[in-house]
Amino acid sequence: MGLRAPFFLPREKSIIEVNVGKGMDIMWKGIGASPGIAIGQVQWLIAWEVGVNKEKISSQQVNEHLERFEHALLQAESELNQLREKTARELGYQEARIFDAHLFLLKDPLLIDAIKENITVKLLPVSAAIIDAVEVFASFFATNPDPYLQERASDIRDVGKRLVRIVTGQPETRLELVEPKIVFAHDLTPSDTAQLNKANVLAFVTEVGGKTSHSAIMARALEIPAVVGVGNDLRKIANGTTVIVDGFKGLIICNPSARIQEYYKKRQRLYEQQLRELDRLRDLPAETLDGHAIHLVANIGTPRDTESAKRYGASGIGLFRTEFLYMDRDDMPGEEEQFRAYVEVVKAFNNQPVTIRTLDIGGDKYLPYLKLPAEANPFLGWRALRLCLDTPELFLPQLRAIWRASAFGKVRVMFPMVSSIDELRAAKQFLVQAREQTIAAGHPIGEIEVGIMVETPAAAILTDILAPEVDFFSIGTNDLTQYTIAVDRTNAQVSHLYESLNPAVLRLIKTVVDLAHHHHKWVAVCGELGGDLLAAPILLGLGVDELSMNPASLLKIKGLLRQLTFTHCQRLANKALACSTADEITNLAKKELRAIKTMFR
């Protein structure tokens, strides 16, 4: 019999508060940013202190310092791209997007001009020029009343620190953890986190930050407990001190008594038991209480990700982001290398569907060996399918590799960033050409379903025109949100306006579903929204047929949907469509989750 009972944690008893009141244990309160319990010893991550020479330079030295700054910009961009790719491989694409904001800052004309002015006009040495400009920008964000914008000050300082390290010739430092520890820090920057030995991190605790801080995002991706925003009193806890981290309540308990340790060990065992019960859902069908089925599949970036996808019970791959095969290298992968990568995933899923998205480069993803021209607005420029249609030498080898992989299982191909019927037809002509070339080369092939990513409002509105040309639609909510509400999600100044539960976005999703179903074509959501516990019931109610997500979210989404009825989800979706703002929709979804008392809040 399937698991139907709601999952939840027991209410906290007063034992901790009582003991603290009697002075038996010392407790710190912060923000619970990632769930779980950890018991271990503290290891402080000591930030590298930036020490710089502030003596003014002579006018003859200006060009030398400008050249050092330009070199630092190039080296910082290279380092950040490497960290982005490393994070994408180890944690996933969404977590790697943390570095997009840093790369954006390196090209921010206001920041660059401010640093250059400090050198040319104020005659500050390059390191001091960087610090002075960075602090002006960071202070602007740090004093903003919006918590999200406050936390972006950390991004600016992290970029500034990297530039200063490069211009002063300092080596990159990292915390080497040789045994499991609870990492304490003033703040964990993306650069710090990306270089930690994750296997030995029991939990994160920081003095600053909130639920949208980078340390919180990374902790959730790693599925380890985190408490942030504890304050400067945290510094009273020394290295080696035994602490308990309660990621549910945002508590840090220092030198806990045996009684408290036993209490938390029981809670830890209970949580692990609940996760094991959740694991039992892996082989159960993804269906509602009234029998409505939905396909739950995984987003991956490399063949290595298939292990995680299968462990969490994915019924296929809804999005294979092939661009990661092209990254972190000096040249383009050939047809044979791509074929080996695709067929490895296809074989791993044993005739379950594998949806391969063709190369999506441009915008926030750059390949140095392609020598792409600089663009004023790359998100609206030569990217994704537009680039592929203009470069057959790039497009055809990938399509041939996909055709060859189709001989070994159920393969789907999906074209990104389609905005017109002409682009789609041109892409299909290349697909036919690649098929003929593959057959001529003597390779066996199978059948391929053809679909498109719905990432532009144009594609959403034209669904009825595009439908006869495709087998399916997959809605990329990340870009669809960005283009619908005209917000660059990598621009720290406006990214707080980026809300996927925006009424306009939901209405476009509803339009796509209704028009596609009218033509008997199915619809998936493969953007970040697909794995969002607040959004999943609404998407199901809108009529979405498939949700594709980070593998770690699969069982939680399945557990939630198995506690609901499709009729209930439809009513919820209709209420959401009647809302006027993203906040109204978010509050509505939160209210629904509280009503069923799941542990997934």
C-alpha positions as CSV (number, residue, x, y, z in Angstrom):
1,M,0.0,0.0,0.0
2,G,1.3,3.4,-0.9
3,L,2.3,6.1,1.6
4,R,-0.5,8.5,2.0
5,A,-0.1,10.0,5.5
6,P,1.3,13.5,5.7
7,F,4.9,13.9,6.8
8,F,5.7,16.3,9.6
9,L,8.1,16.9,12.5
10,P,6.9,16.8,16.1
11,R,6.4,20.2,17.8
12,E,9.3,21.4,19.9
13,K,9.2,20.8,23.6
14,S,10.3,23.4,26.1
15,I,13.3,21.4,27.3
16,I,15.7,23.6,25.4
17,E,14.3,26.8,26.6
18,V,13.9,25.6,30.2
19,N,17.5,24.4,30.3
20,V,18.8,27.6,28.8
21,G,16.8,29.6,31.3
22,K,18.5,27.6,34.1
23,G,21.9,28.3,32.6
24,M,22.5,24.7,31.7
25,D,23.1,25.3,28.0
26,I,24.0,28.3,25.9
27,M,21.9,28.9,22.8
28,W,22.1,31.3,19.8
29,K,19.2,32.1,17.6
30,G,19.5,32.7,13.8
31,I,17.5,31.9,10.7
32,G,16.9,28.3,9.8
33,A,18.0,28.3,6.1
34,S,18.3,24.6,5.4
35,P,16.6,21.8,7.3
36,G,18.3,19.1,9.4
37,I,20.2,18.4,12.6
38,A,24.0,18.4,12.9
39,I,26.2,17.6,15.9
40,G,29.9,18.2,15.7
41,Q,32.9,20.5,16.3
42,V,33.3,24.0,15.0
43,Q,35.8,25.0,12.3
44,W,35.9,28.7,11.6
45,L,36.5,29.9,8.0
46,I,38.7,32.9,8.5
47,A,38.3,35.5,5.7
48,W,41.4,36.8,4.0
49,E,41.9,40.3,5.2
50,V,42.5,42.8,2.4
51,G,45.5,45.0,3.2
52,V,46.3,47.6,0.6
53,N,48.6,50.5,-0.1
54,K,46.6,53.7,-0.1
55,E,49.5,56.1,-1.0
56,K,48.8,58.0,-4.1
57,I,50.5,57.1,-7.4
58,S,52.2,59.5,-9.8
59,S,50.5,60.4,-13.1
60,Q,53.3,58.5,-14.9
61,Q,52.1,55.3,-13.1
62,V,48.4,55.6,-14.1
63,N,48.7,53.5,-17.3
64,E,50.5,50.7,-15.5
65,H,47.7,50.5,-12.8
66,L,45.0,50.6,-15.5
67,E,46.7,47.7,-17.3
68,R,46.8,45.7,-14.0
69,F,43.1,46.4,-13.5
70,E,42.3,45.2,-17.0
71,H,44.3,42.1,-16.5
72,A,42.6,41.4,-13.2
73,L,39.2,41.7,-14.9
74,L,40.1,39.0,-17.5
75,Q,41.7,36.7,-14.9
76,A,38.7,37.1,-12.5
77,E,36.3,36.3,-15.4
78,S,38.3,33.1,-16.1
79,E,38.3,32.0,-12.5
80,L,34.6,32.7,-12.1
81,N,33.7,30.7,-15.2
82,Q,35.7,27.8,-13.9
83,L,33.9,28.0,-10.5
84,R,30.6,28.2,-12.3
85,E,31.3,25.1,-14.3
86,K,32.6,23.2,-11.2
87,T,29.5,24.1,-9.3
88,A,27.3,23.1,-12.2
89,R,29.0,19.7,-12.3
90,E,28.9,19.1,-8.6
91,L,25.6,20.7,-7.5
92,G,23.6,21.6,-10.6
93,Y,22.8,24.3,-13.0
94,Q,20.6,26.4,-10.7
95,E,23.2,26.5,-8.0
96,A,25.9,27.5,-10.6
97,R,23.8,30.6,-11.5
98,I,25.0,32.1,-8.3
99,F,28.2,33.1,-10.2
100,D,26.2,34.8,-13.0
101,A,25.8,37.9,-10.8
102,H,29.5,38.0,-10.2
103,L,30.3,37.8,-13.9
104,F,27.7,40.5,-14.5
105,L,29.5,42.8,-12.0
106,L,32.8,42.3,-13.8
107,K,31.2,44.0,-16.8
108,D,29.1,46.6,-15.0
109,P,30.2,49.9,-16.6
110,L,29.3,51.9,-13.5
111,L,31.6,49.9,-11.3
112,I,34.4,49.7,-13.9
113,D,34.2,53.5,-14.6
114,A,34.3,54.2,-10.8
115,I,37.5,52.1,-10.4
116,K,39.2,53.7,-13.4
117,E,38.2,57.2,-12.2
118,N,39.8,56.4,-8.8
119,I,43.0,55.6,-10.6
120,T,43.1,58.4,-13.2
121,V,41.6,61.2,-11.2
122,K,42.1,60.4,-7.5
123,L,45.5,58.7,-8.3
124,L,44.7,55.8,-6.1
125,P,46.8,52.6,-6.6
126,V,44.7,49.9,-8.3
127,S,44.0,47.9,-5.2
128,A,42.8,50.9,-3.2
129,A,40.8,52.1,-6.2
130,I,39.0,48.8,-6.3
131,I,38.2,48.7,-2.6
132,D,37.0,52.3,-2.6
133,A,34.6,51.8,-5.5
134,V,33.4,48.4,-4.3
135,E,32.6,49.7,-0.8
136,V,30.5,52.6,-2.3
137,F,28.5,50.1,-4.3
138,A,28.2,47.5,-1.5
139,S,27.1,50.2,1.0
140,F,24.3,51.2,-1.3
141,F,22.9,47.6,-1.3
142,A,23.7,46.9,2.4
143,T,21.6,49.9,3.5
144,N,18.6,49.0,1.3
145,P,15.5,48.0,3.2
146,D,14.9,45.0,0.9
147,P,16.6,41.9,2.6
148,Y,17.4,40.4,-0.8
149,L,19.3,43.5,-2.0
150,Q,21.1,43.7,1.4
151,E,22.5,40.3,0.8
152,R,23.8,41.3,-2.7
153,A,26.3,43.5,-1.0
154,S,28.2,40.2,-0.3
155,D,28.4,39.5,-4.0
156,I,30.0,42.9,-4.7
157,R,32.5,42.5,-1.9
158,D,33.4,39.0,-3.0
159,V,34.1,40.3,-6.6
160,G,36.1,43.2,-5.2
161,K,38.1,40.8,-2.9
162,R,38.9,38.6,-5.9
163,L,40.1,41.6,-8.0
164,V,42.3,42.8,-5.1
165,R,43.8,39.4,-4.6
166,I,44.7,39.2,-8.3
167,V,46.3,42.7,-8.6
168,T,48.3,42.2,-5.4
169,G,49.5,38.7,-6.5
170,Q,48.1,36.9,-3.5
171,P,47.4,33.1,-4.0
172,E,43.8,31.9,-3.7
173,T,43.2,30.5,-0.2
174,R,40.8,27.7,0.8
175,L,39.7,25.9,3.9
176,E,41.0,22.3,3.9
177,L,38.7,20.1,5.9
178,V,40.3,16.7,6.6
179,E,37.5,15.5,8.9
180,P,33.8,16.3,9.3
181,K,33.2,19.8,10.8
182,I,30.5,22.4,11.3
183,V,31.7,25.4,9.3
184,F,31.4,28.8,11.0
185,A,32.0,32.0,9.0
186,H,31.1,35.7,9.0
187,D,29.6,35.0,5.6
188,L,30.2,32.2,3.1
189,T,30.7,33.7,-0.3
190,P,30.1,31.6,-3.4
191,S,33.9,31.5,-4.0
192,D,34.4,30.1,-0.4
193,T,31.7,27.5,-0.7
194,A,32.6,26.2,-4.2
195,Q,36.1,25.3,-2.9
196,L,35.1,23.5,0.3
197,N,35.5,19.8,0.6
198,K,31.7,19.2,0.7
199,A,32.0,15.6,2.1
200,N,33.4,17.0,5.4
201,V,30.9,19.8,5.9
202,L,28.3,18.8,8.5
203,A,26.5,22.2,8.5
204,F,27.0,25.9,7.7
205,V,26.6,28.7,10.3
206,T,27.1,32.4,9.4
207,E,26.9,35.6,11.3
208,V,25.1,37.4,8.5
209,G,22.7,36.4,5.7
210,G,19.2,35.2,5.1
211,K,17.3,32.5,3.4
212,T,18.3,33.8,0.0
213,S,22.0,34.2,0.9
214,H,24.5,32.0,-1.0
215,S,25.4,29.9,2.0
216,A,21.7,29.1,2.4
217,I,21.3,28.2,-1.3
218,M,24.4,26.0,-1.3
219,A,23.4,24.3,1.9
220,R,20.0,23.4,0.5
221,A,21.6,22.1,-2.7
222,L,24.0,19.9,-0.6
223,E,21.1,18.9,1.7
224,I,22.9,19.8,4.9
225,P,21.6,21.9,7.8
226,A,22.3,25.7,7.8
227,V,21.6,28.6,10.2
228,V,22.4,32.1,9.0
229,G,22.1,35.6,10.4
230,V,23.2,34.7,13.9
231,G,25.1,37.9,14.6
232,N,28.5,38.9,15.9
233,D,28.0,37.0,19.2
234,L,28.7,33.9,17.3
235,R,32.4,34.8,17.5
236,K,32.4,33.8,21.2
237,I,32.3,30.2,20.0
238,A,35.9,28.9,19.5
239,N,37.3,26.4,17.1
240,G,36.8,22.8,18.3
241,T,33.8,23.6,20.4
242,T,31.0,21.0,20.2
243,V,27.7,22.5,19.0
244,I,24.3,21.4,17.8
245,V,22.9,23.0,14.7
246,D,19.1,22.9,14.3
247,G,18.4,24.0,10.8
248,F,14.6,23.7,11.4
249,K,14.4,26.3,14.2
250,G,17.6,28.3,13.4
251,L,19.2,27.3,16.7
252,I,22.9,26.9,17.7
253,I,23.5,25.1,21.1
254,C,27.0,25.4,22.4
255,N,28.6,22.7,24.6
256,P,25.3,20.9,24.9
257,S,24.6,18.8,28.0
258,A,24.3,15.0,27.6
259,R,20.5,15.4,27.9
260,I,20.3,17.9,25.1
261,Q,22.6,15.9,22.9
262,E,20.4,12.8,23.4
263,Y,17.3,14.8,22.6
264,Y,18.8,16.0,19.4
265,K,20.2,12.7,18.4
266,K,16.6,11.3,18.7
267,R,15.4,14.2,16.5
268,Q,18.2,13.4,14.0
269,R,17.2,9.8,13.9
270,L,13.5,10.7,13.5
271,Y,14.3,13.0,10.5
272,E,16.5,10.4,8.9
273,Q,13.7,7.9,9.3
274,Q,11.3,10.3,7.7
275,L,13.7,10.7,4.8
276,R,13.9,6.9,4.5
277,E,10.1,6.8,4.4
278,L,10.2,9.4,1.7
279,D,12.6,7.2,-0.2
280,R,10.0,4.5,-0.2
281,L,8.1,6.8,-2.6
282,R,10.7,6.3,-5.2
283,D,9.1,3.3,-6.9
284,L,5.5,4.4,-6.3
285,P,3.5,6.1,-9.1
286,A,3.4,9.9,-9.2
287,E,-0.3,10.3,-8.9
288,T,-2.9,12.2,-6.9
289,L,-5.3,10.7,-4.4
290,D,-8.0,10.6,-7.2
291,G,-5.6,8.8,-9.6
292,H,-4.5,11.6,-11.8
293,A,-0.9,10.8,-13.0
294,I,1.9,13.2,-13.8
295,H,5.4,12.4,-15.1
296,L,8.2,13.5,-12.8
297,V,11.5,13.6,-14.6
298,A,15.0,15.1,-13.9
299,N,17.1,18.0,-15.2
300,I,20.8,17.0,-15.7
301,G,23.9,18.6,-17.1
302,T,26.3,15.7,-17.6
303,P,26.0,11.9,-17.7
304,R,27.3,11.8,-14.1
305,D,24.0,13.3,-13.0
306,T,22.1,10.2,-14.1
307,E,23.1,8.4,-10.8
308,S,21.4,11.1,-8.7
309,A,18.3,11.1,-11.1
310,K,17.8,7.4,-10.8
311,R,18.4,7.4,-7.0
312,Y,15.6,9.9,-6.6
313,G,13.2,7.9,-8.8
314,A,13.1,10.0,-12.0
315,S,11.0,8.3,-14.7
316,G,13.3,9.8,-17.3
317,I,15.2,12.9,-18.2
318,G,13.1,16.0,-19.0
319,L,16.1,18.3,-19.7
320,F,19.6,17.3,-20.7
321,R,21.5,20.6,-20.8
322,T,24.1,19.7,-23.4
323,E,26.0,23.0,-23.1
324,F,27.9,21.6,-20.1
325,L,29.6,19.2,-22.5
326,Y,31.0,22.2,-24.3
327,M,32.2,24.1,-21.2
328,D,35.5,23.9,-19.2
329,R,37.6,23.0,-22.2
330,D,39.6,24.7,-25.0
331,D,37.8,23.2,-28.0
332,M,34.4,22.0,-29.2
333,P,33.4,18.4,-28.5
334,G,33.2,16.3,-31.6
335,E,30.3,14.1,-32.8
336,E,31.8,10.9,-31.3
337,E,32.3,12.5,-27.8
338,Q,28.8,13.8,-27.8
339,F,27.4,10.5,-28.9
340,R,29.1,8.7,-26.1
341,A,27.7,11.1,-23.5
342,Y,24.1,10.9,-24.9
343,V,24.1,7.2,-25.3
344,E,25.4,6.7,-21.7
345,V,22.3,8.6,-20.4
346,V,19.9,6.8,-22.8
347,K,21.2,3.4,-21.8
348,A,21.0,4.3,-18.1
349,F,17.3,5.0,-18.4
350,N,16.5,1.7,-20.2
351,N,13.9,3.0,-22.7
352,Q,12.5,5.7,-20.4
353,P,12.4,9.0,-22.2
354,V,15.5,11.2,-22.4
355,T,14.9,14.7,-23.7
356,I,18.1,16.3,-25.1
357,R,18.1,20.1,-25.5
358,T,20.3,21.3,-28.3
359,L,23.1,23.7,-27.5
360,D,21.9,26.7,-25.6
361,I,24.9,29.1,-25.6
362,G,24.8,32.8,-25.3
363,G,23.1,35.1,-22.8
364,D,24.6,34.0,-19.5
365,K,26.6,31.1,-21.0
366,Y,29.8,31.9,-22.9
367,L,32.3,29.6,-24.7
368,P,35.7,31.4,-25.2
369,Y,36.8,29.2,-28.2
370,L,33.7,30.2,-30.2
371,K,34.8,33.8,-30.3
372,L,31.2,35.1,-29.9
373,P,30.9,38.9,-30.6
374,A,30.3,41.2,-27.6
375,E,26.6,42.3,-27.5
376,A,24.9,45.1,-25.7
377,N,22.2,42.7,-24.6
378,P,23.2,39.1,-25.1
379,F,19.9,37.7,-23.7
380,L,18.2,39.3,-26.7
381,G,20.9,38.5,-29.1
382,W,22.7,35.7,-31.0
383,R,22.1,32.8,-28.7
384,A,20.7,29.3,-28.5
385,L,18.9,28.2,-31.6
386,R,19.6,31.4,-33.4
387,L,23.3,30.7,-33.1
388,C,23.0,27.1,-34.1
389,L,21.0,27.9,-37.3
390,D,23.8,30.2,-38.4
391,T,26.6,27.7,-37.6
392,P,25.8,24.3,-39.2
393,E,29.4,23.2,-38.3
394,L,28.2,23.5,-34.7
395,F,24.7,22.2,-35.1
396,L,24.9,19.2,-37.4
397,P,27.5,17.2,-35.4
398,Q,25.2,17.5,-32.3
399,L,22.1,16.4,-34.2
400,R,24.0,13.5,-35.7
401,A,25.1,12.4,-32.3
402,I,21.5,12.6,-31.0
403,W,20.3,10.5,-34.0
404,R,22.9,7.9,-33.2
405,A,21.9,7.7,-29.6
406,S,18.2,7.2,-30.6
407,A,19.1,3.7,-31.7
408,F,19.6,2.7,-28.0
409,G,16.4,4.0,-26.4
410,K,13.6,6.6,-26.3
411,V,15.1,9.9,-27.3
412,R,13.5,13.3,-27.7
413,V,15.1,16.4,-29.1
414,M,14.2,19.9,-27.9
415,F,15.1,23.2,-29.5
416,P,15.6,26.2,-27.2
417,M,14.6,29.8,-27.6
418,V,12.2,29.3,-30.4
419,S,10.3,32.5,-31.2
420,S,8.8,31.9,-34.6
421,I,7.5,29.1,-36.9
422,D,10.3,29.9,-39.4
423,E,13.0,29.1,-36.8
424,L,11.3,25.9,-35.8
425,R,11.0,24.8,-39.5
426,A,14.6,25.7,-40.2
427,A,15.7,23.6,-37.1
428,K,13.6,20.6,-38.3
429,Q,15.3,20.9,-41.8
430,F,18.7,20.5,-40.1
431,L,17.4,17.6,-38.1
432,V,16.3,15.8,-41.4
433,Q,19.7,16.6,-43.0
434,A,21.5,15.2,-39.9
435,R,19.3,12.0,-40.1
436,E,20.3,11.5,-43.8
437,Q,24.0,12.1,-43.0
438,T,23.8,9.6,-40.1
439,I,22.2,6.9,-42.2
440,A,24.7,7.5,-45.0
441,A,27.5,7.0,-42.6
442,G,26.1,3.5,-41.8
443,H,24.9,4.2,-38.2
444,P,21.7,2.7,-36.9
445,I,19.0,5.2,-35.8
446,G,15.7,5.1,-34.0
447,E,12.7,7.4,-33.8
448,I,12.9,10.9,-32.2
449,E,10.1,13.0,-30.8
450,V,10.6,16.7,-31.6
451,G,9.7,19.5,-29.1
452,I,10.5,23.1,-28.3
453,M,11.3,25.1,-25.2
454,V,8.7,27.8,-24.5
455,E,10.9,30.5,-23.2
456,T,9.6,33.6,-25.0
457,P,6.1,35.2,-24.8
458,A,6.1,34.9,-28.6
459,A,6.3,31.1,-28.4
460,A,3.6,30.9,-25.7
461,I,1.2,33.1,-27.7
462,L,1.9,31.1,-30.9
463,T,1.4,27.7,-29.3
464,D,-1.5,26.9,-31.6
465,I,0.5,27.7,-34.7
466,L,3.6,25.8,-33.5
467,A,1.7,22.8,-32.3
468,P,1.2,21.0,-35.7
469,E,5.0,21.1,-36.1
470,V,6.0,19.4,-32.8
471,D,5.3,16.4,-30.6
472,F,5.5,18.3,-27.3
473,F,6.2,21.6,-25.5
474,S,8.5,22.2,-22.5
475,I,8.1,25.5,-20.7
476,G,11.4,26.9,-19.5
477,T,10.0,29.1,-16.7
478,N,13.4,30.8,-15.9
479,D,13.7,32.5,-19.2
480,L,9.9,32.8,-19.8
481,T,9.7,34.8,-16.5
482,Q,12.6,36.9,-17.4
483,Y,11.3,37.9,-20.8
484,T,7.7,38.2,-19.7
485,I,8.3,40.7,-16.9
486,A,11.4,42.3,-18.5
487,V,13.8,41.5,-15.6
488,D,17.4,40.4,-16.1
489,R,17.7,37.8,-13.3
490,T,21.5,38.2,-13.2
491,N,21.3,41.9,-12.6
492,A,21.4,42.4,-8.8
493,Q,19.7,45.8,-9.0
494,V,16.4,44.3,-10.4
495,S,16.6,40.6,-9.8
496,H,14.4,40.9,-6.7
497,L,11.6,41.7,-9.1
498,Y,12.1,38.2,-10.7
499,E,9.0,36.2,-9.6
500,S,8.1,33.0,-11.4
501,L,4.7,32.9,-9.6
502,N,3.9,36.1,-11.4
503,P,0.2,36.3,-12.6
504,A,1.4,37.0,-16.2
505,V,3.7,34.0,-16.2
506,L,0.9,31.7,-14.8
507,R,-1.5,33.0,-17.4
508,L,1.0,32.3,-20.2
509,I,1.5,28.7,-18.9
510,K,-2.3,28.2,-18.9
511,T,-2.4,29.5,-22.5
512,V,0.3,27.1,-23.6
513,V,-1.4,24.1,-21.9
514,D,-4.9,24.8,-23.3
515,L,-3.7,25.4,-26.8
516,A,-1.3,22.4,-26.8
517,H,-4.0,20.1,-25.4
518,H,-6.4,21.3,-28.1
519,H,-3.9,19.9,-30.6
520,H,-3.4,16.8,-28.5
521,K,0.2,17.7,-27.6
522,W,1.5,17.3,-24.1
523,V,3.2,20.0,-22.0
524,A,6.1,19.9,-19.5
525,V,7.6,22.5,-17.2
526,C,11.4,22.1,-17.0
527,G,12.4,25.4,-15.3
528,E,13.1,26.1,-11.7
529,L,9.3,26.3,-11.0
530,G,8.9,22.5,-11.7
531,G,10.6,21.6,-8.5
532,D,9.0,24.3,-6.3
533,L,6.7,22.9,-3.6
534,L,4.6,26.0,-3.7
535,A,4.2,25.9,-7.5
536,A,3.8,22.2,-8.2
537,P,0.1,21.8,-7.1
538,I,-0.7,25.0,-9.2
539,L,1.1,23.7,-12.2
540,L,-0.7,20.3,-11.9
541,G,-4.0,22.2,-11.6
542,L,-3.2,24.2,-14.8
543,G,-3.0,20.9,-16.7
544,V,0.8,20.5,-17.0
545,D,1.5,16.9,-17.9
546,E,5.2,16.6,-16.8
547,L,7.4,18.3,-14.3
548,S,11.2,18.2,-14.7
549,M,13.4,19.3,-11.9
550,N,16.7,19.0,-9.9
551,P,16.8,15.3,-8.9
552,A,16.9,16.1,-5.1
553,S,13.4,17.7,-5.4
554,L,11.7,14.7,-7.0
555,L,10.6,12.7,-4.0
556,K,9.4,15.8,-2.1
557,I,7.3,16.8,-5.0
558,K,6.0,13.3,-5.4
559,G,5.2,13.0,-1.7
560,L,3.3,16.3,-1.8
561,L,1.2,15.5,-4.9
562,R,0.3,12.1,-3.6
563,Q,-1.5,13.9,-0.7
564,L,-3.7,16.0,-3.0
565,T,-6.5,15.4,-5.4
566,F,-6.4,16.7,-8.9
567,T,-9.8,18.4,-8.3
568,H,-8.2,20.3,-5.4
569,C,-5.2,21.4,-7.5
570,Q,-7.6,22.6,-10.3
571,R,-9.4,24.8,-7.7
572,L,-6.1,26.1,-6.4
573,A,-4.9,26.9,-9.9
574,N,-8.1,28.8,-10.7
575,K,-7.7,30.9,-7.5
576,A,-4.1,31.6,-8.5
577,L,-5.2,32.8,-11.9
578,A,-7.5,35.2,-10.2
579,C,-4.8,36.8,-8.1
580,S,-3.4,40.2,-9.0
581,T,0.2,39.9,-7.7
582,A,3.0,37.3,-7.2
583,D,2.7,37.9,-3.4
584,E,-1.0,37.0,-3.4
585,I,-0.2,33.8,-5.3
586,T,2.7,32.9,-3.0
587,N,0.6,33.5,0.1
588,L,-2.2,31.4,-1.4
589,A,0.2,28.5,-2.0
590,K,1.7,28.8,1.4
591,K,-1.7,28.7,3.0
592,E,-2.5,25.5,1.1
593,L,0.8,23.8,2.3
594,R,0.1,24.8,5.9
595,A,-3.4,23.3,5.6
596,I,-2.0,19.8,4.7
597,K,0.7,20.1,7.4
598,T,3.6,18.6,5.3
599,M,7.2,18.6,6.4
600,F,8.0,20.3,3.1
601,R,7.2,23.9,4.2
